Amino acid sequence: MSRHSFFLLLRFALWKNLFKFPVMNEEEWQEILKISKEQTVIGNLADAITTLPIESRPPAKVMQQLVPLVLHIEQQHYRMEQTLVDLFKALNQINVRPILMKGQSVGRRYPHPEHRICGDIDLLFKSDEDLKRANEWARQHAEWTDDFYEKHLAFRWKGVVVEHHAHLSSLASRRYDHCWKEIVAAELGTETLPEIHFGEVTAYELPSTLYAFFLLLHKCEHVMEDGLGLRQVCDWAIFLQSESSRIDREKFQKWLDLLELRPLANAFGQIVVDDIGMSEECLPFPLVRNQKHYQLLLRDIFKGGNFGKKRYPYKGRVGKLYDMWRTLWVKLPRYAHLYQLWPRESCARYSSMFRRGIKRIISILLSKCSNSHK
């Protein structure tokens, strides 16, 4: 009952679809709030809840819980928007114009962008020289920086986490990764980049077809790793509905086949159409429903929550050795469990993680032994 009502509210929040909403007690409403927080769509559901008929609205206690949550989301949104403007001004001063991805870029297409929970600011750079200049600027001005991953810099500036990317995605399967990087290079080399406006600045976006495919691919990567929540699924649905007329369906489907993504694409498609309520006509591929794949993906989304956070029981910092064991313990069975959704990539990730994990554990143990003998 709670999950069904949750999806009814989510549909109404995104598309304003009229529906008959049941009268629920406080316990049922608390369950909906719990799901909404886990899936990071509480702000969107608040839009729907406040427009329900009086008799269908939640008790006063639930409404009182909602108000501070929504106010906080709005404050975060406006801070993010201002930081985005300031960041682009700073980068423009060093002659760098990056591509804005995900987050605020997709969020502006929502009926109420200020009620979409913010994440990070993700920027893609068109050249190594632009990336180098932007990274040098970040190291000089950021509160902290983290460049653990090659050609990827994360940093905190004005209270917001920003990520600089050299690549849209990197896949474990060499075949897929080669195909994907060829696709991106061809699209960015031939397509005119759309522009969007944030206050006083202008930012680039990805071309619509590439953007729609990237949002799908990015979700597929998160599913394979830790998991993802419905906020990211809603982002894809909102983007598809908004950009449907500008997406090249033939090209999109060609890319699906090159990366063998049909099973996952259909599972996500079934969720956005049957559960979230997006028009099936907006899908850039013919939807083939597979209940087994759909249920596997939907269960995983609800079991793991946003980015799989429900799977990780510890809080705070942990030791490197424990962290690596934890990673292997969670991810290796996960790759096997999700094999049927993306076989080749699952195998490649399993092999890569196993080798990397064992090497790292041995390195940590040897380091501990060396230190103990000093």
C-alpha positions as a Markdown table, in Angstrom:
| # | Residue | x | y | z |
|---|---|---|---|---|
| 1 | Met | 0.0 | 0.0 | 0.0 |
| 2 | Ser | 2.7 | 2.5 | 1.0 |
| 3 | Arg | 4.9 | 1.8 | -2.1 |
| 4 | His | 1.8 | 2.2 | -4.4 |
| 5 | Ser | 0.9 | 5.5 | -2.7 |
| 6 | Phe | 4.5 | 6.6 | -2.9 |
| 7 | Phe | 4.5 | 6.1 | -6.7 |
| 8 | Leu | 1.1 | 7.9 | -7.0 |
| 9 | Leu | 2.6 | 10.9 | -5.3 |
| 10 | Leu | 5.8 | 10.8 | -7.3 |
| 11 | Arg | 3.8 | 10.7 | -10.6 |
| 12 | Phe | 1.7 | 13.7 | -9.5 |
| 13 | Ala | 4.8 | 15.6 | -8.5 |
| 14 | Leu | 6.6 | 15.1 | -11.8 |
| 15 | Trp | 3.7 | 15.2 | -14.3 |
| 16 | Lys | 0.7 | 16.6 | -12.5 |
| 17 | Asn | -1.3 | 13.5 | -13.5 |
| 18 | Leu | -4.7 | 13.6 | -11.8 |
| 19 | Phe | -5.4 | 10.6 | -9.6 |
| 20 | Lys | -7.6 | 9.5 | -6.7 |
| 21 | Phe | -5.4 | 9.3 | -3.6 |
| 22 | Pro | -6.5 | 7.1 | -0.7 |
| 23 | Val | -6.9 | 8.4 | 2.9 |
| 24 | Met | -4.0 | 7.0 | 5.0 |
| 25 | Asn | -3.2 | 6.9 | 8.7 |
| 26 | Glu | -0.1 | 8.4 | 10.3 |
| 27 | Glu | 1.8 | 5.1 | 10.3 |
| 28 | Glu | 1.4 | 4.8 | 6.5 |
| 29 | Trp | 2.4 | 8.4 | 6.0 |
| 30 | Gln | 5.5 | 7.8 | 8.1 |
| 31 | Glu | 6.5 | 4.9 | 5.8 |
| 32 | Ile | 6.1 | 7.1 | 2.7 |
| 33 | Leu | 8.3 | 9.7 | 4.3 |
| 34 | Lys | 10.9 | 7.0 | 5.1 |
| 35 | Ile | 10.9 | 5.8 | 1.5 |
| 36 | Ser | 11.1 | 9.3 | 0.2 |
| 37 | Lys | 14.1 | 10.1 | 2.3 |
| 38 | Glu | 15.9 | 6.9 | 1.3 |
| 39 | Gln | 15.3 | 7.6 | -2.4 |
| 40 | Thr | 16.1 | 11.4 | -1.9 |
| 41 | Val | 12.8 | 12.5 | -3.5 |
| 42 | Ile | 11.2 | 14.0 | -0.4 |
| 43 | Gly | 11.1 | 17.5 | -1.8 |
| 44 | Asn | 9.3 | 16.3 | -4.9 |
| 45 | Leu | 6.7 | 14.4 | -2.9 |
| 46 | Ala | 6.1 | 17.5 | -0.8 |
| 47 | Asp | 5.0 | 19.3 | -3.9 |
| 48 | Ala | 2.3 | 16.6 | -4.5 |
| 49 | Ile | 1.3 | 16.3 | -0.8 |
| 50 | Thr | 0.6 | 20.0 | -0.4 |
| 51 | Thr | -1.8 | 20.0 | -3.4 |
| 52 | Leu | -3.8 | 17.0 | -2.2 |
| 53 | Pro | -7.5 | 17.5 | -1.2 |
| 54 | Ile | -7.8 | 18.3 | 2.5 |
| 55 | Glu | -9.3 | 14.9 | 3.3 |
| 56 | Ser | -6.3 | 13.1 | 1.8 |
| 57 | Arg | -3.5 | 15.1 | 3.3 |
| 58 | Pro | -1.3 | 13.7 | 6.1 |
| 59 | Pro | -1.9 | 14.5 | 9.7 |
| 60 | Ala | -0.5 | 17.7 | 11.2 |
| 61 | Lys | 2.4 | 15.9 | 12.7 |
| 62 | Val | 3.6 | 14.6 | 9.3 |
| 63 | Met | 3.2 | 18.1 | 7.8 |
| 64 | Gln | 5.3 | 19.6 | 10.6 |
| 65 | Gln | 8.0 | 17.1 | 9.7 |
| 66 | Leu | 7.9 | 18.1 | 6.0 |
| 67 | Val | 8.2 | 21.8 | 6.4 |
| 68 | Pro | 11.8 | 22.0 | 7.7 |
| 69 | Leu | 13.0 | 19.4 | 5.3 |
| 70 | Val | 11.6 | 21.3 | 2.3 |
| 71 | Leu | 13.0 | 24.6 | 3.6 |
| 72 | His | 16.5 | 23.0 | 3.9 |
| 73 | Ile | 16.3 | 21.6 | 0.4 |
| 74 | Glu | 15.3 | 25.0 | -1.0 |
| 75 | Gln | 18.2 | 26.7 | 0.9 |
| 76 | Gln | 20.6 | 24.1 | -0.5 |
| 77 | His | 19.3 | 24.7 | -4.0 |
| 78 | Tyr | 19.8 | 28.4 | -3.9 |
| 79 | Arg | 23.2 | 28.1 | -2.4 |
| 80 | Met | 24.1 | 25.6 | -5.2 |
| 81 | Glu | 22.8 | 28.0 | -7.9 |
| 82 | Gln | 24.9 | 30.9 | -6.6 |
| 83 | Thr | 28.0 | 28.8 | -6.2 |
| 84 | Leu | 27.5 | 27.6 | -9.7 |
| 85 | Val | 27.4 | 31.2 | -11.0 |
| 86 | Asp | 30.5 | 32.1 | -9.0 |
| 87 | Leu | 32.4 | 29.0 | -10.2 |
| 88 | Phe | 31.6 | 29.6 | -13.9 |
| 89 | Lys | 32.7 | 33.3 | -13.5 |
| 90 | Ala | 36.0 | 32.2 | -12.0 |
| 91 | Leu | 36.6 | 29.6 | -14.7 |
| 92 | Asn | 35.7 | 32.0 | -17.5 |
| 93 | Gln | 38.3 | 34.4 | -16.1 |
| 94 | Ile | 41.0 | 31.8 | -16.9 |
| 95 | Asn | 39.4 | 31.1 | -20.3 |
| 96 | Val | 37.9 | 27.8 | -19.4 |
| 97 | Arg | 34.3 | 26.9 | -20.4 |
| 98 | Pro | 33.4 | 23.4 | -19.1 |
| 99 | Ile | 30.3 | 21.3 | -19.8 |
| 100 | Leu | 27.8 | 21.1 | -16.9 |
| 101 | Met | 26.5 | 17.6 | -16.4 |
| 102 | Lys | 23.7 | 16.0 | -14.3 |
| 103 | Gly | 22.6 | 17.8 | -11.1 |
| 104 | Gln | 21.5 | 21.4 | -11.6 |
| 105 | Ser | 21.6 | 20.9 | -15.4 |
| 106 | Val | 18.9 | 18.3 | -15.3 |
| 107 | Gly | 17.2 | 19.7 | -12.2 |
| 108 | Arg | 16.2 | 22.9 | -14.0 |
| 109 | Arg | 13.8 | 20.8 | -16.1 |
| 110 | Tyr | 11.7 | 19.8 | -13.0 |
| 111 | Pro | 8.4 | 21.5 | -12.4 |
| 112 | His | 9.9 | 22.8 | -9.1 |
| 113 | Pro | 13.7 | 22.7 | -9.5 |
| 114 | Glu | 14.2 | 24.1 | -6.0 |
| 115 | His | 12.7 | 21.0 | -4.5 |
| 116 | Arg | 15.0 | 18.5 | -6.2 |
| 117 | Ile | 17.7 | 17.5 | -3.6 |
| 118 | Cys | 21.1 | 18.8 | -4.8 |
| 119 | Gly | 24.2 | 16.6 | -5.3 |
| 120 | Asp | 27.6 | 17.8 | -6.5 |
| 121 | Ile | 28.6 | 20.1 | -9.4 |
| 122 | Asp | 29.9 | 17.9 | -12.2 |
| 123 | Leu | 32.0 | 19.5 | -14.9 |
| 124 | Leu | 33.4 | 17.9 | -18.1 |
| 125 | Phe | 36.4 | 19.5 | -19.9 |
| 126 | Lys | 36.8 | 19.5 | -23.6 |
| 127 | Ser | 40.6 | 19.4 | -23.6 |
| 128 | Asp | 43.4 | 18.3 | -21.3 |
| 129 | Glu | 44.7 | 21.9 | -21.2 |
| 130 | Asp | 41.3 | 23.2 | -20.0 |
| 131 | Leu | 41.2 | 20.4 | -17.3 |
| 132 | Lys | 44.8 | 21.2 | -16.2 |
| 133 | Arg | 44.0 | 25.0 | -15.8 |
| 134 | Ala | 40.8 | 24.3 | -14.0 |
| 135 | Asn | 42.5 | 21.8 | -11.6 |
| 136 | Glu | 45.3 | 24.3 | -10.9 |
| 137 | Trp | 42.7 | 26.9 | -10.0 |
| 138 | Ala | 40.9 | 24.4 | -7.8 |
| 139 | Arg | 44.1 | 23.5 | -5.8 |
| 140 | Gln | 44.7 | 27.2 | -5.2 |
| 141 | His | 41.1 | 28.1 | -4.1 |
| 142 | Ala | 39.4 | 25.0 | -2.7 |
| 143 | Glu | 38.9 | 24.1 | 0.9 |
| 144 | Trp | 40.2 | 20.6 | 0.2 |
| 145 | Thr | 40.9 | 18.5 | -2.9 |
| 146 | Asp | 41.0 | 14.8 | -3.7 |
| 147 | Asp | 42.6 | 13.5 | -6.8 |
| 148 | Phe | 42.7 | 9.8 | -5.9 |
| 149 | Tyr | 41.3 | 8.8 | -9.3 |
| 150 | Glu | 43.3 | 9.5 | -12.5 |
| 151 | Lys | 42.0 | 12.5 | -14.5 |
| 152 | His | 39.4 | 13.2 | -11.9 |
| 153 | Leu | 39.6 | 15.9 | -9.3 |
| 154 | Ala | 37.0 | 16.4 | -6.5 |
| 155 | Phe | 37.2 | 19.5 | -4.3 |
| 156 | Arg | 35.0 | 21.6 | -1.9 |
| 157 | Trp | 34.5 | 25.3 | -2.7 |
| 158 | Lys | 32.1 | 27.6 | -0.9 |
| 159 | Gly | 30.6 | 24.6 | 0.9 |
| 160 | Val | 29.8 | 22.7 | -2.3 |
| 161 | Val | 31.6 | 19.6 | -3.6 |
| 162 | Val | 32.7 | 20.0 | -7.3 |
| 163 | Glu | 34.0 | 17.2 | -9.5 |
| 164 | His | 36.2 | 17.8 | -12.6 |
| 165 | His | 36.1 | 15.0 | -15.2 |
| 166 | Ala | 38.3 | 14.3 | -18.1 |
| 167 | His | 35.9 | 11.5 | -19.3 |
| 168 | Leu | 32.1 | 11.1 | -19.1 |
| 169 | Ser | 32.5 | 7.5 | -18.0 |
| 170 | Ser | 35.1 | 4.7 | -17.9 |
| 171 | Leu | 33.8 | 1.1 | -18.3 |
| 172 | Ala | 35.5 | -2.0 | -17.0 |
| 173 | Ser | 35.0 | -3.9 | -20.2 |
| 174 | Arg | 37.8 | -2.7 | -22.6 |
| 175 | Arg | 35.5 | -3.3 | -25.6 |
| 176 | Tyr | 32.7 | -1.2 | -24.1 |
| 177 | Asp | 35.0 | 1.5 | -22.9 |
| 178 | His | 36.6 | 1.8 | -26.4 |
| 179 | Cys | 33.2 | 2.0 | -28.1 |
| 180 | Trp | 31.9 | 4.5 | -25.6 |
| 181 | Lys | 34.9 | 6.8 | -25.9 |
| 182 | Glu | 34.7 | 6.7 | -29.7 |
| 183 | Ile | 31.0 | 7.7 | -29.4 |
| 184 | Val | 31.8 | 10.6 | -27.0 |
| 185 | Ala | 34.6 | 11.9 | -29.2 |
| 186 | Ala | 32.5 | 11.8 | -32.3 |
| 187 | Glu | 29.6 | 13.5 | -30.7 |
| 188 | Leu | 31.6 | 16.3 | -29.0 |
| 189 | Gly | 33.6 | 16.8 | -32.2 |
| 190 | Thr | 30.6 | 17.2 | -34.5 |
| 191 | Glu | 27.6 | 18.4 | -32.5 |
| 192 | Thr | 27.0 | 22.0 | -31.4 |
| 193 | Leu | 26.9 | 22.2 | -27.7 |
| 194 | Pro | 23.6 | 23.5 | -26.3 |
| 195 | Glu | 23.8 | 26.5 | -23.9 |
| 196 | Ile | 21.9 | 27.1 | -20.7 |
| 197 | His | 21.7 | 30.2 | -18.5 |
| 198 | Phe | 22.3 | 30.4 | -14.8 |
| 199 | Gly | 21.8 | 34.0 | -13.6 |
| 200 | Glu | 24.6 | 36.0 | -15.2 |
| 201 | Val | 26.5 | 33.1 | -16.7 |
| 202 | Thr | 26.1 | 30.7 | -19.6 |
| 203 | Ala | 27.1 | 27.0 | -19.4 |
| 204 | Tyr | 27.4 | 24.3 | -22.0 |
| 205 | Glu | 25.4 | 21.0 | -21.9 |
| 206 | Leu | 25.9 | 17.8 | -23.7 |
| 207 | Pro | 24.0 | 17.3 | -27.0 |
| 208 | Ser | 20.6 | 15.9 | -26.2 |
| 209 | Thr | 21.1 | 12.4 | -27.6 |
| 210 | Leu | 24.5 | 11.9 | -26.0 |
| 211 | Tyr | 23.1 | 13.4 | -22.7 |
| 212 | Ala | 20.1 | 11.1 | -22.6 |
| 213 | Phe | 22.4 | 8.1 | -23.2 |
| 214 | Phe | 25.0 | 9.2 | -20.7 |
| 215 | Leu | 22.3 | 9.6 | -18.0 |
| 216 | Leu | 21.2 | 6.0 | -18.7 |
| 217 | Leu | 24.8 | 4.7 | -18.8 |
| 218 | His | 25.7 | 6.6 | -15.6 |
| 219 | Lys | 22.8 | 4.9 | -13.8 |
| 220 | Cys | 23.8 | 1.5 | -15.1 |
| 221 | Glu | 27.3 | 2.0 | -13.7 |
| 222 | His | 25.9 | 3.0 | -10.3 |
| 223 | Val | 23.6 | 0.0 | -10.3 |
| 224 | Met | 26.6 | -2.3 | -10.9 |
| 225 | Glu | 28.6 | -0.7 | -8.1 |
| 226 | Asp | 26.8 | 0.4 | -5.0 |
| 227 | Gly | 23.3 | 1.0 | -6.3 |
| 228 | Leu | 21.2 | 4.1 | -6.9 |
| 229 | Gly | 18.0 | 5.8 | -5.8 |
| 230 | Leu | 14.9 | 6.9 | -7.6 |
| 231 | Arg | 16.1 | 10.5 | -7.8 |
| 232 | Gln | 18.5 | 9.5 | -10.5 |
| 233 | Val | 15.8 | 7.5 | -12.3 |
| 234 | Cys | 13.5 | 10.6 | -12.1 |
| 235 | Asp | 16.3 | 12.7 | -13.6 |
| 236 | Trp | 16.4 | 10.5 | -16.6 |
| 237 | Ala | 12.6 | 10.5 | -17.0 |
| 238 | Ile | 12.4 | 14.3 | -16.7 |
| 239 | Phe | 15.2 | 14.7 | -19.2 |
| 240 | Leu | 13.6 | 12.3 | -21.7 |
| 241 | Gln | 10.2 | 13.9 | -21.5 |
| 242 | Ser | 11.8 | 17.4 | -21.9 |
| 243 | Glu | 14.2 | 16.5 | -24.7 |
| 244 | Ser | 12.2 | 13.8 | -26.5 |
| 245 | Ser | 11.9 | 15.7 | -29.8 |
| 246 | Arg | 15.6 | 16.4 | -29.9 |
| 247 | Ile | 16.8 | 12.8 | -29.3 |
| 248 | Asp | 18.0 | 10.8 | -32.3 |
| 249 | Arg | 16.3 | 7.4 | -31.6 |
| 250 | Glu | 18.2 | 5.5 | -34.3 |
| 251 | Lys | 21.5 | 6.7 | -32.9 |
| 252 | Phe | 20.5 | 6.0 | -29.3 |
| 253 | Gln | 19.5 | 2.4 | -30.2 |
| 254 | Lys | 22.7 | 1.8 | -32.1 |
| 255 | Trp | 24.6 | 2.8 | -28.9 |
| 256 | Leu | 22.4 | 0.5 | -26.8 |
| 257 | Asp | 23.4 | -2.4 | -29.0 |
| 258 | Leu | 27.1 | -1.5 | -29.1 |
| 259 | Leu | 27.2 | -1.6 | -25.3 |
| 260 | Glu | 24.7 | -4.4 | -25.0 |
| 261 | Leu | 22.5 | -2.3 | -22.7 |
| 262 | Arg | 19.1 | -3.4 | -23.8 |
| 263 | Pro | 18.3 | -5.5 | -20.7 |
| 264 | Leu | 19.1 | -2.7 | -18.3 |
| 265 | Ala | 17.6 | 0.0 | -20.5 |
| 266 | Asn | 14.3 | -2.0 | -20.7 |
| 267 | Ala | 14.3 | -2.5 | -16.9 |
| 268 | Phe | 14.8 | 1.2 | -16.3 |
| 269 | Gly | 12.3 | 2.0 | -19.0 |
| 270 | Gln | 9.7 | -0.2 | -17.3 |
| 271 | Ile | 10.2 | 1.7 | -14.1 |
| 272 | Val | 10.0 | 5.2 | -15.6 |
| 273 | Val | 6.8 | 4.3 | -17.6 |
| 274 | Asp | 4.9 | 1.8 | -15.4 |
| 275 | Asp | 5.9 | 3.2 | -11.9 |
| 276 | Ile | 6.9 | 6.8 | -12.4 |
| 277 | Gly | 4.4 | 7.5 | -15.1 |
| 278 | Met | 6.4 | 9.0 | -18.0 |
| 279 | Ser | 4.8 | 8.7 | -21.4 |
| 280 | Glu | 6.1 | 5.6 | -23.2 |
| 281 | Glu | 6.4 | 7.6 | -26.4 |
| 282 | Cys | 9.3 | 9.6 | -24.8 |
| 283 | Leu | 11.5 | 6.5 | -24.6 |
| 284 | Pro | 14.1 | 6.6 | -27.4 |
| 285 | Phe | 13.8 | 2.8 | -27.9 |
| 286 | Pro | 10.9 | 0.3 | -28.1 |
| 287 | Leu | 10.1 | -0.9 | -24.6 |
| 288 | Val | 10.3 | -4.7 | -24.2 |
| 289 | Arg | 9.0 | -5.6 | -20.7 |
| 290 | Asn | 10.8 | -8.3 | -18.8 |
| 291 | Gln | 9.3 | -8.9 | -15.3 |
| 292 | Lys | 12.3 | -10.7 | -14.0 |
| 293 | His | 14.8 | -8.0 | -14.9 |
| 294 | Tyr | 12.4 | -5.2 | -13.8 |
| 295 | Gln | 11.7 | -6.8 | -10.4 |
| 296 | Leu | 15.5 | -7.4 | -9.9 |
| 297 | Leu | 16.3 | -3.8 | -10.6 |
| 298 | Leu | 13.3 | -2.3 | -8.6 |
| 299 | Arg | 14.1 | -4.5 | -5.6 |
| 300 | Asp | 17.7 | -3.4 | -5.7 |
| 301 | Ile | 16.7 | 0.3 | -5.8 |
| 302 | Phe | 14.4 | -0.1 | -2.7 |
| 303 | Lys | 16.8 | -2.4 | -0.8 |
| 304 | Gly | 19.8 | -0.1 | -1.3 |
| 305 | Gly | 18.4 | 3.4 | -1.3 |
| 306 | Asn | 20.3 | 6.4 | -2.7 |
| 307 | Phe | 23.7 | 5.2 | -4.0 |
| 308 | Gly | 23.3 | 2.0 | -1.9 |
| 309 | Lys | 23.7 | 3.8 | 1.4 |
| 310 | Lys | 21.4 | 1.3 | 3.2 |
| 311 | Arg | 23.9 | -1.5 | 2.4 |
| 312 | Tyr | 26.8 | 0.1 | 4.4 |
| 313 | Pro | 26.1 | -0.3 | 8.1 |
| 314 | Tyr | 29.1 | 1.7 | 9.5 |
| 315 | Lys | 29.3 | 5.4 | 10.0 |
| 316 | Gly | 32.3 | 7.6 | 10.0 |
| 317 | Arg | 35.8 | 6.8 | 9.0 |
| 318 | Val | 37.1 | 3.2 | 9.0 |
| 319 | Gly | 40.5 | 1.6 | 8.4 |
| 320 | Lys | 41.8 | 1.0 | 4.9 |
| 321 | Leu | 41.9 | -2.7 | 5.4 |
| 322 | Tyr | 38.4 | -3.0 | 6.7 |
| 323 | Asp | 37.2 | -0.7 | 4.0 |
| 324 | Met | 38.7 | -2.9 | 1.3 |
| 325 | Trp | 37.3 | -6.1 | 2.8 |
| 326 | Arg | 33.9 | -4.4 | 3.0 |
| 327 | Thr | 34.1 | -3.4 | -0.6 |
| 328 | Leu | 35.0 | -6.9 | -1.7 |
| 329 | Trp | 32.3 | -8.4 | 0.5 |
| 330 | Val | 29.6 | -6.1 | -1.0 |
| 331 | Lys | 30.7 | -5.7 | -4.6 |
| 332 | Leu | 31.8 | -9.1 | -5.7 |
| 333 | Pro | 28.5 | -10.9 | -4.9 |
| 334 | Arg | 26.7 | -7.8 | -6.3 |
| 335 | Tyr | 28.4 | -8.2 | -9.7 |
| 336 | Ala | 27.4 | -11.9 | -9.8 |
| 337 | His | 23.8 | -11.0 | -8.6 |
| 338 | Leu | 23.3 | -8.5 | -11.4 |
| 339 | Tyr | 25.1 | -10.5 | -14.1 |
| 340 | Gln | 21.9 | -11.1 | -16.1 |
| 341 | Leu | 21.4 | -7.3 | -16.6 |
| 342 | Trp | 24.8 | -6.6 | -18.1 |
| 343 | Pro | 26.8 | -9.8 | -18.4 |
| 344 | Arg | 30.1 | -8.6 | -20.0 |
| 345 | Glu | 30.5 | -5.6 | -17.8 |
| 346 | Ser | 29.6 | -7.5 | -14.7 |
| 347 | Cys | 32.4 | -10.1 | -15.5 |
| 348 | Ala | 34.9 | -7.3 | -16.2 |
| 349 | Arg | 34.1 | -5.5 | -13.0 |
| 350 | Tyr | 34.3 | -8.7 | -11.0 |
| 351 | Ser | 37.7 | -9.5 | -12.4 |
| 352 | Ser | 39.0 | -6.0 | -12.0 |
| 353 | Met | 37.7 | -5.6 | -8.4 |
| 354 | Phe | 39.0 | -9.0 | -7.3 |
| 355 | Arg | 42.6 | -8.3 | -8.6 |
| 356 | Arg | 42.7 | -4.7 | -7.3 |
| 357 | Gly | 41.2 | -5.7 | -3.9 |
| 358 | Ile | 43.7 | -8.6 | -3.3 |
| 359 | Lys | 46.6 | -6.4 | -4.4 |
| 360 | Arg | 45.5 | -3.6 | -2.1 |
| 361 | Ile | 44.9 | -5.9 | 0.9 |
| 362 | Ile | 48.4 | -7.5 | 0.5 |
| 363 | Ser | 49.9 | -4.0 | 0.2 |
| 364 | Ile | 48.2 | -2.8 | 3.4 |
| 365 | Leu | 49.2 | -6.0 | 5.3 |
| 366 | Leu | 52.8 | -5.7 | 4.2 |
| 367 | Ser | 52.9 | -2.0 | 5.2 |
| 368 | Lys | 51.5 | -2.9 | 8.6 |
| 369 | Cys | 54.2 | -5.7 | 9.0 |
| 370 | Ser | 56.9 | -3.3 | 8.0 |
| 371 | Asn | 55.7 | -0.6 | 10.4 |
| 372 | Ser | 55.5 | -3.1 | 13.3 |
| 373 | His | 59.2 | -4.1 | 12.9 |
| 374 | Lys | 60.4 | -0.5 | 13.0 |
